[in-house]
Amino acid sequence: MVARNSNLAKLPGGYLFPEIGRRRKACQEQNPGARIISLGIGNTTEPLTPHITEALARAAAGLGTAEGYSGYGDEQGFASLRQAIADKLYQGRVGADEVLTSDGAKCDIGRLQLLFGNQVTVAVQDPSYPVYVDGSVIMGASGDFDSASGQYQGIVYMPCLPENQFFPDLGALPRTDLIYFCSPNNPTGAVATREQLAQLVEFALANRSIIIFDSAYSEYIADPSLPRSIFEIEGARRCAVEVSSFSKPVGFTGLRLGWTVCPRDLVFDDGSPVLKDWNRIMTTVFNGASNVVQHGGLAAVDDTGLAEMRRTVAYYMENAALIKRCLEEMGIESHGGVNAPYIWARFPGCKSWDVFARILNEAFVVCTPGSGFGPAGEGFIRFSAFGHRADVVEATERLKKLSF
């Protein structure tokens, strides 16, 4: 028989969120009458806005006509959508030809890992979104898992904790080829300042590294002093790729539509443009985002769609405020939840999975254990602001009955 991919064998267990789902199911089976509320997985809950649904409906109906039918589109996406993203979301800081649309940021991260291959060295924020590490492991860009440290050999972990304002000590880091950085951060909810991102860009340029910047939650930044894109920082076009998505600001989690910006200025050591190879990857292993969904994306970034997007974001941020207030009343230290839809709560002296289990089995509320995002997440819990308002209110009332 064919040998198993040995890199998959390095992964110590199941992916974080299926494991949470398994434990939730077990709790429900043990408590069949309980109504479990999720403040865990960051899945949007509110309906798509009218302007977007109308655009989707028109596009879908058009496929049933000779005039409106469309087959394959450009793998890079509609030219009109790429232009709209460049103009409306980046204010012209990037060109339409540098924007390639896709079926989501998570999928693009996997394809970027394919682009850079298994010979690269990698640095990640700790804690961070699991795909950065797990995808690198599967690709073969790491050594074995060290259970004592909770880290993979060959991957550089950049501790991001309240004590260092969730920003790594760059002076203490070795050079790596790739640096994964997410702001607003999932899971901590921290947002890098302009000064911090300038330091990161300077560090990458000095080390000839490439930053893979995940801005999937950028629309949640309300503070105008905080950058929404790495390309607001001088020099970033020579050292960064940015991945983003329509999933969280407008509810495209199930529809799947995102994009990656790869600047023309970004080159490999031999001087060849990264964009050229990225385009080759996309046209080889991807057939383009759904034509119907791209029409929804066009609606999302016109003036009406952007206004509706802001209302959706505001709704979730009101949920975040309720959760933060609840934790404050409980005397629990929390971070995030101001310019990001995630709240990062600290439980000193406790194991994350133990706190998760207690909240699930006593309050019937699902959260996410911080240790699932990396060793620096131990002792923390992530709460998600994605949920129906009534559910969030009820969940906070249940949480207040617990004592830690």
Secondary structure as GFF3:
##gff-version 3
##sequence-region A 1 404
A	DSSP	three_ten_helix	8	10	.	.	.	ID=ss1
A	DSSP	alpha_helix	16	30	.	.	.	ID=ss2
A	DSSP	beta_strand	37	38	.	.	.	ID=ss3
A	DSSP	alpha_helix	50	62	.	.	.	ID=ss4
A	DSSP	alpha_helix	79	84	.	.	.	ID=ss5
A	DSSP	pi_helix	85	89	.	.	.	ID=ss6
A	DSSP	three_ten_helix	96	98	.	.	.	ID=ss7
A	DSSP	beta_strand	99	102	.	.	.	ID=ss8
A	DSSP	alpha_helix	105	116	.	.	.	ID=ss9
A	DSSP	beta_strand	122	126	.	.	.	ID=ss10
A	DSSP	alpha_helix	130	139	.	.	.	ID=ss11
A	DSSP	beta_strand	145	146	.	.	.	ID=ss12
A	DSSP	beta_strand	151	152	.	.	.	ID=ss13
A	DSSP	beta_strand	155	159	.	.	.	ID=ss14
A	DSSP	three_ten_helix	162	164	.	.	.	ID=ss15
A	DSSP	three_ten_helix	170	172	.	.	.	ID=ss16
A	DSSP	beta_strand	178	182	.	.	.	ID=ss17
A	DSSP	alpha_helix	194	207	.	.	.	ID=ss18
A	DSSP	beta_strand	210	214	.	.	.	ID=ss19
A	DSSP	three_ten_helix	218	220	.	.	.	ID=ss20
A	DSSP	three_ten_helix	230	232	.	.	.	ID=ss21
A	DSSP	three_ten_helix	236	238	.	.	.	ID=ss22
A	DSSP	beta_strand	240	245	.	.	.	ID=ss23
A	DSSP	alpha_helix	247	250	.	.	.	ID=ss24
A	DSSP	beta_strand	258	261	.	.	.	ID=ss25
A	DSSP	alpha_helix	274	285	.	.	.	ID=ss26
A	DSSP	alpha_helix	291	300	.	.	.	ID=ss27
A	DSSP	alpha_helix	303	329	.	.	.	ID=ss28
A	DSSP	beta_strand	334	336	.	.	.	ID=ss29
A	DSSP	beta_strand	342	346	.	.	.	ID=ss30
A	DSSP	alpha_helix	352	363	.	.	.	ID=ss31
A	DSSP	beta_strand	365	366	.	.	.	ID=ss32
A	DSSP	beta_strand	368	369	.	.	.	ID=ss33
A	DSSP	three_ten_helix	370	373	.	.	.	ID=ss34
A	DSSP	three_ten_helix	375	377	.	.	.	ID=ss35
A	DSSP	beta_strand	380	384	.	.	.	ID=ss36
A	DSSP	alpha_helix	389	399	.	.	.	ID=ss37
###
